[in-house]
Amino acid sequence: MPEYIEVIWKTMVVFLILAILTRLIGRKLLEQITFFEFVTGVTIGTVAGAYIVNAIKGAWVLLSPVIFTVCTIGLGFISLKSLRIRKLVEGEPVVIIQNGKILEENMFKARYNLDQLEMQLRNKNIFDFNEVEFAILEPTGQLSVLKKTPFLSATLKDLNLSTNYKGVATEIIKDGDVLEQNLKQNNLDFSWLYNQLRDKGINDISKVMLAMLNTDGTLYIDLKGEKPQYTQKVED
Amino acid sequence: MNPYIEILIRTLVVFVLLVILARIIGRKLLSQLSVFEFVTTITIGSATGTYVVERSKGNVMLLSPIILTICAVGLGYLTLKSLRFRKLVVGEPVVIIQNGEILEKNMLKARYSLDDLERQLRGKGAFKLNEVEFAVLESDGTLSVQKKSSYIPVTPKDLNLSTTYKGLATEIIKDGEVLEQNLRQNNLDFNWLYNQLRKNGVSDISDVMLAHLNTDGTLYLDLKKQKPAYTQQVED
């Protein structure tokens, strides 16, 4: 077989396998990936790359990425089921500031220095240590901060104001298509939708880009072709 | 040895090794890794990947990921102990905006353009430069922004409102298991817990998914079978 044809089909096989395996491992943005997942990913990538490039090797090399994926998924299930294994594999959050006091010992154990602490506090818009009640270093390297109550943003509860319920808005129309199931979930039907649209002067559903039903009963509607007077021209 | 069995063994060895090494280095997210840690990770991954593929090379190759991990951990301790060393390895934060004035010289030194500045300010919700008092470019490339005090969300302190103390909630029950240590820390016992659960109509602890004790003495309870009328169906 000519070499270039071999490279083409080998690459396609690897692409397909990687597409399936990564889907099985789960959907994640690169920035959400942990060190372990990343290092596993590089290993899988190296093996798959070696399969394409190294002429001597047989297809058995491709077993390795499959085994890796099975192990990763298995470990995920085990740590989901057992508290103890989860602690062992994933580590646990470390309290860095407690009641406004910095815990040096915990910082040392977590190999976390003062510059990092200051940086992550600044990132959370905290420029004054006095405002911090608790700071916890998560196993993922992020810092979670609880401010002292006088320094938290004032909420409606602080002001003793009553509030209305607010839930997640439901998509009713998307790209001109009505999502029937979502209508039914809210005990609404097409005649309700038509009435709503007619009230807004819309007689063609396909002209609607997006319609969302808020939990207070109002409707957000965006039409296709609706535009402010000036818009940015995106150059490509 | 049969190549299939060999690849199975080699992959399993690498997997276990990576689980252990990743646990030692810490479960950081990729977005929290420095460029140096990123490169080290790729080196570890490709070394273990090559070990799986290259049948000719012996187990000596696995020493390399271990040494890299030791070096990474050692470097962490060194930077923890010495300020000067930390500055050298990690770099230091650069003030980009001070008292509302942009510092061009610092921008030049940090090779940081106005477009970068505007992008990261927008990301922090600061669309008007008038609102910015301080902006600091951190050593990991993120921008910390302190807005002028009149543009910071209102806190109870600004309004002279009194607040009640708010600390960290304590986990009491997790996955149906009582965390005894946390009960004792709060000078509570099983009797108290049973009474609380009975008040909430729960007769079996294993029915409880999660119970949190808030610092105001209230209990957050989530039962395993509790469900809203409609739930999302996760397709896989």
HADDOCK unambig.tbl for C-alpha pairs under 7 A between the chains (distance, minus, plus):
assign (segid A and resid 30 and name CA) (segid B and resid 30 and name CA) 6.81 0.50 0.50
assign (segid A and resid 31 and name CA) (segid B and resid 29 and name CA) 6.52 0.50 0.50
assign (segid A and resid 31 and name CA) (segid B and resid 30 and name CA) 5.02 0.50 0.50
assign (segid A and resid 31 and name CA) (segid B and resid 31 and name CA) 4.53 0.50 0.50
assign (segid A and resid 32 and name CA) (segid B and resid 29 and name CA) 5.74 0.50 0.50
assign (segid A and resid 32 and name CA) (segid B and resid 30 and name CA) 6.35 0.50 0.50
assign (segid A and resid 32 and name CA) (segid B and resid 31 and name CA) 6.84 0.50 0.50
assign (segid A and resid 33 and name CA) (segid B and resid 29 and name CA) 5.46 0.50 0.50
assign (segid A and resid 33 and name CA) (segid B and resid 30 and name CA) 5.46 0.50 0.50
assign (segid A and resid 34 and name CA) (segid B and resid 27 and name CA) 5.86 0.50 0.50
assign (segid A and resid 34 and name CA) (segid B and resid 28 and name CA) 5.43 0.50 0.50
assign (segid A and resid 34 and name CA) (segid B and resid 29 and name CA) 4.19 0.50 0.50
assign (segid A and resid 34 and name CA) (segid B and resid 30 and name CA) 5.60 0.50 0.50
assign (segid A and resid 35 and name CA) (segid B and resid 22 and name CA) 6.45 0.50 0.50
assign (segid A and resid 35 and name CA) (segid B and resid 27 and name CA) 5.80 0.50 0.50
assign (segid A and resid 35 and name CA) (segid B and resid 28 and name CA) 5.59 0.50 0.50
assign (segid A and resid 35 and name CA) (segid B and resid 29 and name CA) 6.06 0.50 0.50
assign (segid A and resid 35 and name CA) (segid B and resid 30 and name CA) 6.19 0.50 0.50
assign (segid A and resid 36 and name CA) (segid B and resid 19 and name CA) 6.81 0.50 0.50
assign (segid A and resid 36 and name CA) (segid B and resid 22 and name CA) 5.24 0.50 0.50
assign (segid A and resid 36 and name CA) (segid B and resid 27 and name CA) 6.96 0.50 0.50
assign (segid A and resid 39 and name CA) (segid B and resid 41 and name CA) 5.88 0.50 0.50
assign (segid A and resid 39 and name CA) (segid B and resid 42 and name CA) 6.59 0.50 0.50
assign (segid A and resid 39 and name CA) (segid B and resid 45 and name CA) 4.90 0.50 0.50
assign (segid A and resid 40 and name CA) (segid B and resid 45 and name CA) 6.56 0.50 0.50
assign (segid A and resid 42 and name CA) (segid B and resid 42 and name CA) 6.18 0.50 0.50
assign (segid A and resid 42 and name CA) (segid B and resid 45 and name CA) 4.88 0.50 0.50
assign (segid A and resid 42 and name CA) (segid B and resid 46 and name CA) 6.11 0.50 0.50
assign (segid A and resid 43 and name CA) (segid B and resid 45 and name CA) 4.55 0.50 0.50
assign (segid A and resid 43 and name CA) (segid B and resid 46 and name CA) 5.43 0.50 0.50
assign (segid A and resid 43 and name CA) (segid B and resid 48 and name CA) 6.12 0.50 0.50
assign (segid A and resid 43 and name CA) (segid B and resid 49 and name CA) 4.30 0.50 0.50
assign (segid A and resid 44 and name CA) (segid B and resid 49 and name CA) 6.61 0.50 0.50
assign (segid A and resid 46 and name CA) (segid B and resid 46 and name CA) 5.61 0.50 0.50
assign (segid A and resid 46 and name CA) (segid B and resid 49 and name CA) 5.22 0.50 0.50
assign (segid A and resid 46 and name CA) (segid B and resid 50 and name CA) 6.71 0.50 0.50
assign (segid A and resid 47 and name CA) (segid B and resid 49 and name CA) 5.32 0.50 0.50
assign (segid A and resid 47 and name CA) (segid B and resid 50 and name CA) 6.69 0.50 0.50
assign (segid A and resid 47 and name CA) (segid B and resid 53 and name CA) 6.18 0.50 0.50
assign (segid A and resid 60 and name CA) (segid B and resid 4 and name CA) 6.18 0.50 0.50
assign (segid A and resid 61 and name CA) (segid B and resid 53 and name CA) 6.56 0.50 0.50
assign (segid A and resid 64 and name CA) (segid B and resid 7 and name CA) 6.38 0.50 0.50
assign (segid A and resid 64 and name CA) (segid B and resid 8 and name CA) 6.79 0.50 0.50
assign (segid A and resid 64 and name CA) (segid B and resid 11 and name CA) 5.81 0.50 0.50
assign (segid A and resid 67 and name CA) (segid B and resid 11 and name CA) 6.98 0.50 0.50
assign (segid A and resid 68 and name CA) (segid B and resid 11 and name CA) 6.88 0.50 0.50
assign (segid A and resid 68 and name CA) (segid B and resid 15 and name CA) 6.84 0.50 0.50
assign (segid A and resid 89 and name CA) (segid B and resid 23 and name CA) 6.21 0.50 0.50
assign (segid A and resid 90 and name CA) (segid B and resid 23 and name CA) 6.71 0.50 0.50
assign (segid A and resid 90 and name CA) (segid B and resid 27 and name CA) 6.39 0.50 0.50
assign (segid A and resid 111 and name CA) (segid B and resid 76 and name CA) 5.94 0.50 0.50
assign (segid A and resid 111 and name CA) (segid B and resid 77 and name CA) 6.06 0.50 0.50
assign (segid A and resid 111 and name CA) (segid B and resid 80 and name CA) 6.58 0.50 0.50
assign (segid A and resid 112 and name CA) (segid B and resid 80 and name CA) 6.79 0.50 0.50
assign (segid A and resid 113 and name CA) (segid B and resid 80 and name CA) 5.13 0.50 0.50
assign (segid A and resid 119 and name CA) (segid B and resid 138 and name CA) 6.61 0.50 0.50
assign (segid A and resid 122 and name CA) (segid B and resid 144 and name CA) 5.54 0.50 0.50
assign (segid A and resid 123 and name CA) (segid B and resid 144 and name CA) 4.72 0.50 0.50
assign (segid A and resid 125 and name CA) (segid B and resid 144 and name CA) 6.77 0.50 0.50
assign (segid A and resid 125 and name CA) (segid B and resid 145 and name CA) 6.48 0.50 0.50
assign (segid A and resid 125 and name CA) (segid B and resid 146 and name CA) 6.16 0.50 0.50
assign (segid A and resid 139 and name CA) (segid B and resid 27 and name CA) 5.41 0.50 0.50
assign (segid A and resid 139 and name CA) (segid B and resid 28 and name CA) 6.46 0.50 0.50
assign (segid A and resid 140 and name CA) (segid B and resid 27 and name CA) 5.16 0.50 0.50
assign (segid A and resid 140 and name CA) (segid B and resid 28 and name CA) 4.18 0.50 0.50
assign (segid A and resid 140 and name CA) (segid B and resid 29 and name CA) 5.13 0.50 0.50
assign (segid A and resid 141 and name CA) (segid B and resid 28 and name CA) 4.81 0.50 0.50
assign (segid A and resid 141 and name CA) (segid B and resid 29 and name CA) 6.43 0.50 0.50
assign (segid A and resid 141 and name CA) (segid B and resid 32 and name CA) 6.32 0.50 0.50
assign (segid A and resid 149 and name CA) (segid B and resid 163 and name CA) 6.17 0.50 0.50
assign (segid A and resid 149 and name CA) (segid B and resid 165 and name CA) 6.37 0.50 0.50
assign (segid A and resid 149 and name CA) (segid B and resid 166 and name CA) 6.28 0.50 0.50
assign (segid A and resid 150 and name CA) (segid B and resid 155 and name CA) 6.27 0.50 0.50
assign (segid A and resid 150 and name CA) (segid B and resid 156 and name CA) 5.04 0.50 0.50
assign (segid A and resid 150 and name CA) (segid B and resid 157 and name CA) 4.84 0.50 0.50
assign (segid A and resid 150 and name CA) (segid B and resid 163 and name CA) 6.33 0.50 0.50
assign (segid A and resid 151 and name CA) (segid B and resid 155 and name CA) 5.34 0.50 0.50
assign (segid A and resid 151 and name CA) (segid B and resid 156 and name CA) 6.60 0.50 0.50
assign (segid A and resid 151 and name CA) (segid B and resid 157 and name CA) 6.30 0.50 0.50
assign (segid A and resid 152 and name CA) (segid B and resid 155 and name CA) 5.54 0.50 0.50
assign (segid A and resid 153 and name CA) (segid B and resid 153 and name CA) 5.91 0.50 0.50
assign (segid A and resid 153 and name CA) (segid B and resid 154 and name CA) 5.62 0.50 0.50
assign (segid A and resid 153 and name CA) (segid B and resid 155 and name CA) 4.46 0.50 0.50
assign (segid A and resid 153 and name CA) (segid B and resid 156 and name CA) 6.97 0.50 0.50
assign (segid A and resid 154 and name CA) (segid B and resid 154 and name CA) 5.73 0.50 0.50
assign (segid A and resid 154 and name CA) (segid B and resid 155 and name CA) 4.59 0.50 0.50
assign (segid A and resid 154 and name CA) (segid B and resid 156 and name CA) 5.18 0.50 0.50
